[in-house]
C-alpha cells in the first residue's frame, strides 16, 4: 500500500505541473529607420519630400479582452463537453498622445495578472506597436490589438515606402505551434501586407488605402527577419491622398482536454523530470526495504 501511495503522489505531481503550464501569444511592429520621416510634417509643400502627412489625422487604438477558463460542463452521453468561462475583462487605451509628426504617438491598454490568470496588453509607442495575451492558469481566451493610422498626400510622379519589423509568437503546450507566413493583396486603391499565423491567432499588418478615384501602384518587399515594406507610387500628373495603417493583433484560445477528450501532453520542464526521478528513487528505496524485510524473515520461518 505504501508503495502505491508514493507512486500515485509522483504521478499526481507530474500531471499537476503539466496542467499549469503557461501560455503566451504576442504580435508587434517596430518602425524601420528614423520613423515616419519619409514625408514632411504638413503645411506648406516641401520639394525635398515626396509628399506630406495631413495634420490632425493621427489616430491610435489599443484594446484588451480576457476570460479565464473555469472548467467543462458535462455534455450529453456521447456528446461534447462545454467550456465554462469566468467574467469578461476589458481595457482600452487611455491618455492618448500624438507626439511629433515623425512618431506614431502613445496609448496603452493593460489587464494585469493581479486581476486574472489570463491577462495582456496592447500599446502604441512613438516607434512601435505591441500586443500580448498570457495565461498562467489551466487555460483561457483573449484578444488584444494595437493600431495606428494617419492620412497622407503624395506628390505627382513620386513614391513613398512605409516599412518596419513585424514579429509574431506563440508558446502554448495546449495549442498548435506557430505557423507564420507573409501575404500581400492589392487593388487600384488598396494594398495590405501581413505577417500572420495560418490560423490568424497572431498577426501584424501594414496597409494603404487611397481616397476617392485616386489610383496608384503598390509594391512590397519582405525578408526572413520579418521586415515588411510597402511602397506607394503615384504616376499621375496630380497629387493623390490616402491613409496609411499599421496594426498588431492577438486572438488567443487555450483549452485543456475535458474528461472525454484526448489532448497530447506537453513536454515536462527539466525541473519536473528531476522531481519525478526523485520520487521514483523514493519508490525504489521503499520497495528494496520491503524485499529485505521479507528476506530476513525467511531463515526464521524455515526453522519453525
DAVENQUI-V590977 format. One record per run of one state. SS is the DSSP state (A for helix, B for strand, O for the rest). FROM is the first residue (numbers start at 1). LEN is the number of residues. If there is no record, write none. Layout:
ss=SS from=FROM len=LEN
ss=SS from=FROM len=LEN
//
This chain:
ss=O from=1 len=1
ss=A from=2 len=18
ss=O from=20 len=3
ss=B from=23 len=9
ss=O from=32 len=8
ss=B from=40 len=1
ss=O from=41 len=10
ss=B from=51 len=3
ss=O from=54 len=5
ss=B from=59 len=15
ss=O from=74 len=8
ss=B from=82 len=4
ss=O from=86 len=3
ss=B from=89 len=4
ss=O from=93 len=1
ss=B from=94 len=4
ss=O from=98 len=8
ss=B from=106 len=6
ss=O from=112 len=6
ss=B from=118 len=7
ss=O from=125 len=3
ss=B from=128 len=8
ss=O from=136 len=3
ss=B from=139 len=16
ss=O from=155 len=3
ss=B from=158 len=14
ss=O from=172 len=8
ss=B from=180 len=7
ss=O from=187 len=3
ss=B from=190 len=8
ss=O from=198 len=4
ss=B from=202 len=9
ss=O from=211 len=6
ss=B from=217 len=6
ss=O from=223 len=4
ss=B from=227 len=8
ss=O from=235 len=5
ss=B from=240 len=16
ss=O from=256 len=14
ss=A from=270 len=33
ss=O from=303 len=2
//
